[in-house]
Amino acid sequence: MKLSTRGRYGTRLIMELARNYGKGPVSVSAIAVKQEIAFKYLEQLIIPFKKAGFVTSIRGPKGGYMLTKSPDMIRLWDILTLLEDHLSIVDCISDETVCDNTSDCPIRPIWGKAFNAMMKVFKETSLADILYTEKPYQKS
């Protein structure tokens, strides 16, 4: 499975809000500078988070965005399913009609096991877990 730019950048966006949880709002422009992501792109990425109730906005000169839940209540799976159109290792896992061999394919169950293992990690990992284990960001 390969995550889209939307999934990767959206995760970085929400992680910046998690780092600042309880400290007040963070502007999209500040996140754009820190994460080196285009401001306009982040403006679009914040919309699904607002609609899903993960973030709220504060207007004004010291405004910005804040998480509505603590980082330990938001799972990586929640974020990825919100941003990614399709999460699967191979298409036949989620749609048996894409291949004529799904009923007797010997490798399909392995693809399913691999996807389930990956999904389990994403579902068990909260933003707080990531914050707790993260090292300072360094560009390579």
Secondary structure, DSSP 8 states (H G I E B T S, - for coil): ----HHHHHHHHHHHHHHHTTTS--B-HHHHHHHHT--HHHHHHHHHHHHHTTSEEEE-STT-EEEESS-GGG-BHHHHHHHH-S---SSHHHH-GGG-TTTTT-SSHHHHHHHHHHHHHHHHH-BHHHHHHH-------
